[in-house]
Every structure is written in structure tokens, then in C-alpha cells.
Amino acid sequence: MKKILAESLVNRISAINWQEEELSFTHGSSRAKLMREYLRRVALWVQELEKNNLIPPFGAGQPEDWPFVDIAHRIDSSVSPSTELSARLNDFLSEHASAPLTGKICRFALKWASLPDEALSKFPDFPDPFEPLINLFERGGGFWVENGFIDFVEYRVRLSGWQDHIDRQPLSSLDSDYLDSLDEDQ
């Protein structure tokens, strides 16, 4: 099951046209909302991992790698994607999406998809943190982080501490039609 999930993720990432700049404008609103959903989800995970002593509390309550946290490593430090899938992902990223942050996120997502079911069974009510980011990439490639914001050219998301994202309303759906409707409303 997990091998299929991990392989499917690499296939999805490899199908993204990282150079399609028009999509980043067309889907700017939904991409910003997907980032907010990612921040909400990862904040829930950080809070839970901190409670379970799987992530150390930091001075201001913000993990050093916030907001792009390697959650899989915190849950099971031995998790490792297959060599073949890692190589495929790395080859694709180096040729088509070489931004260091993009690579980091995609590798974290692959580790997440490679987690054994038993490791996640301790957290049955928590959502997949990386699905919103993969959707975001599929809707127009990457983004920039600068001056305390995640920047999507026409849209920006404030990058604040994880506690600020815990109580946000969840995004109603990650379905393409719903996301398209968010872009049409803008």
C-alpha cells in the first residue's frame, strides 16, 4: 500500500509543469488558500508532536524548520523511501524544479508517503499535511518565502508562528472543481 502511495506521489510531482507561469496567476487565490491549509495542518501536527515529545519545544514555540517540517522523520526516524523512488524524484527535481525549498518539500512529502501504516495509526485523526502543497504545486509550480511572507506574485500568506494557524477554518475541499471556483470568485 505505502509503495503504491509513494510511487503515485512521485508520478504526480513528475507530471507537474514547473515552468507554466500562467497557471500561477490563474490559480493564485486557490494556491494561497492551499498554503493556508498546509500551515493549518502542519501546525496541528507540530502541536501533537510536541505533546508527544517527538518534536522539542523551542523558545518561542516555533520549531527551527517551521513551516516546512519533516514530520515523517519526527514520527519514525528510520523511515526511508525506496532508493528507486528517491532517485526518480531527485532526477526529476534537478532537471525541472531545482529550487532548494521545492526539493526539500517534495522529499519530505515522499518520506511522509513512505511512512508505515503502523506509525500513523497512533494519529488516526490527523490529516495528510503535504496534500495541500502537492495540490498547490500542481496548480502552478512553486512560490517564494521572503520578508515574513509566502509569496505567490499576486497573493501573499503571512508566515507567522505555528500557533497562529491552529484554529484556522479548514479548507472545505481539495477537489479541483472547488479550487477552480475559489479562483473564479477573485
Helices and strands as residue ranges (DSSP letters): H 2-15, H 21-26, H 28-51, H 71-75, H 83-96, H 100-114, H 117-120, H 131-138, E 144-146, E 149-151, E 156-158, G 162-165, H 176-184
